[in-house]
């Protein structure tokens, strides 16, 4: 399974399991870098940005979602960071 395949599965899981599918007009793919590294924490931040979810408004729910997204990234990708370019190949 390629890095892109694992990432695509991660995004599907985030949508199906946690409901983080984007906000309709914005999707995680719209926010991903095309080069450099993507970390688990950056993935979590971008996923919640695509949801238009802010910590100031959602508090503990934001933090719980953030923690889940970052942990799921690490599990699915097998690392704390990946080459962002590989997500587009």
C-alpha positions as CSV (number, residue, x, y, z in Angstrom):
1,X,0.0,0.0,0.0
2,X,1.4,3.4,-1.0
3,X,1.6,6.5,1.2
4,X,-1.2,8.0,-0.9
5,X,-3.3,4.8,-0.5
6,X,-2.8,4.9,3.3
7,X,-3.6,8.6,3.4
8,X,-6.8,8.2,1.3
9,X,-7.9,5.5,3.7
10,X,-7.2,7.8,6.7
11,X,-9.3,10.5,5.2
12,X,-12.2,8.1,4.5
13,X,-11.9,6.8,8.1
14,X,-11.9,10.3,9.5
15,X,-15.1,11.1,7.5
16,X,-16.9,7.8,8.3
17,X,-15.9,7.3,11.9
18,X,-15.7,10.8,13.2
19,X,-17.7,12.8,10.7
20,X,-14.8,15.0,9.6
21,X,-15.7,15.2,5.9
22,X,-15.1,18.9,5.4
23,X,-17.6,21.7,5.6
24,X,-19.1,21.4,2.2
25,X,-17.2,24.1,0.5
26,X,-13.8,23.0,1.9
27,X,-12.1,19.6,2.1
28,X,-8.9,18.5,3.7
29,X,-7.3,18.1,0.2
30,X,-7.9,21.8,-0.4
31,X,-5.5,22.6,2.5
32,X,-2.8,20.0,2.1
33,X,0.7,21.1,1.1
34,X,2.0,19.8,-2.2
35,X,5.6,19.5,-0.9
36,X,7.6,19.4,2.3
37,X,6.4,17.4,5.3
38,X,3.0,16.8,6.7
39,X,3.0,16.0,10.4
40,X,0.3,14.3,12.5
41,X,-0.4,17.6,14.3
42,X,-0.6,19.5,11.0
43,X,-3.0,16.9,9.6
44,X,-5.2,17.3,12.7
45,X,-5.1,21.1,12.5
46,X,-6.0,21.1,8.8
47,X,-8.7,18.5,9.2
48,X,-10.4,20.6,11.8
49,X,-9.9,23.8,9.7
50,X,-11.7,22.0,6.8
51,X,-14.5,21.4,9.3
52,X,-14.5,25.1,10.2
53,X,-14.1,23.9,13.8
54,X,-12.1,26.2,16.2
55,X,-10.8,25.5,19.6
56,X,-12.2,28.8,20.9
57,X,-15.7,27.9,19.9
58,X,-15.8,24.1,20.4
59,X,-13.3,23.7,23.4
60,X,-13.1,20.1,24.5
61,X,-14.8,18.7,21.4
62,X,-12.1,20.4,19.3
63,X,-9.3,19.0,21.5
64,X,-10.8,15.5,21.4
65,X,-11.2,15.6,17.6
66,X,-7.6,17.0,17.3
67,X,-6.2,14.2,19.4
68,X,-8.1,11.5,17.5
69,X,-7.1,12.9,14.1
70,X,-3.4,13.1,15.1
71,X,-3.4,9.6,16.7
72,X,-5.2,8.2,13.7
73,X,-2.6,9.8,11.3
74,X,0.2,8.2,13.3
75,X,-1.5,4.8,13.2
76,X,-2.5,4.9,9.5
77,X,0.7,6.4,8.2
78,X,3.1,4.5,10.6
79,X,5.0,7.7,11.3
80,X,4.6,11.1,12.9
81,X,5.3,12.8,9.5
82,X,5.3,12.0,5.8
83,X,6.5,13.5,2.6
84,X,3.5,15.7,1.5
85,X,4.4,15.2,-2.2
86,X,3.7,11.5,-1.8
87,X,0.1,12.2,-1.0
88,X,-0.4,13.6,-4.5
89,X,1.4,10.8,-6.5
